[in-house]
């Protein structure tokens, strides 16, 4: 579903991506791990067209992602942002139905609200939440609302950017389980960025490690635990000593 070939991207002469290549099969869940500043978020932004790579190729379902109808292209994606990124001034249901109330996916207002309530139910939130404002919700509830918004338009591809950041271990486990269940139910292709190794083990079919602007290693979760690659082992075990330099 997603193929990245030799992507390069620099900002003000400082290289971030240095030939990143990755293949994400249709219907699979790929998790990208790697330290801060290795280019994970830039990679996502390149796929979405928010950042233009200096060179390389991005294909979505075999088609060049830089060509064709931009709105139709973006309609294929859903995204759960790191901080939920809800609109403070909109009630919960309008946050969930945001894409259904405007643009090429627009639905009648009543239908959009019904879909929003159904998606809220799917993430474990009752209809009484629909009329509340985001500030009235806990962090875990806000994250669930963000997940409901990500799936509201039935996207083919869903991005998860640090989905458990700021959550306690129990709520993080709930979000991980929801992501896995929903992605499987929808048959969607998922691409997740995370530092949380419990999320990796709960969500991933495949794992890719991005380091120094390149995909250094890729494999299954079992292969990740067994690999002798010193970069992977240092990262997944959280060791200060190793080839990855820690800021001191």
C-alpha positions, 0 to 999 in steps of 0.5 A: 500500500505504501512504498518509499524509495530512497527519500532524502530531505534536508532543512537549511542544509541539515539532512534529516532523511538520507535515503529512507526506503520502506514497503508497507503491505496492504492491510498490515500494521507497520511501526516505526521506532527510533530516537528523537530527531531521526526523521520519523515525523518528517517521513509521515509528513512527506507521505502526506505531502505536508513536506516535499522530499528533495529526492526519492519516490512515494507510491500509494497503492502503486500510484505516485503520491505527488500526482492526481487529485490532492483532496481525493488523495488525502481522503484515503487517510486518517490520523491520530495525532500525538496530543489528540489535537482536538478543536477546543471550541467544537463539541466532541461529536463535531471533532469526530465528524470534522471531515464529514461536515466539509469537503469531498466527504461531506454528509448531511449534519444529522448523518454526520452526528450519527456516524460520530456517535457510532464511532465514539461507541466503538472506542468505548465512549457513550452518546452523552460525551458527544455534546461535551467540549474537549476540556471536559474530558480526561486525557484518555478520553481525549485520545479516544475521541482522536481515535474515533475521528481518525476512523470516522471516514473509514480511511484505507490508511491510518497514521498513529503518531505516538498514540500513548504519549501522556497516558498511564500504563492502563489507559495506554494498554486500552488504546493499544488494544483499541488500535489493534482491534479497529485496524483489524476490523477495518482491514486498514493499513496502519503506520505508527510512530512510537517510543513505547515498546509495549505499543510496538508489541501490541500493535505491530505486524512489522517493525522498522527502525529509523536511524540517521535518516535511513531504515536501518532494520526491519522485521517482525516483533519476534525478529526484533527481540532476537536480532543482534543489531546493536542499534535495535538492541540498545533502543528496545532495551533503553540502554544508555551505552551503545552505538546510539549517542545519548544527549548528556 
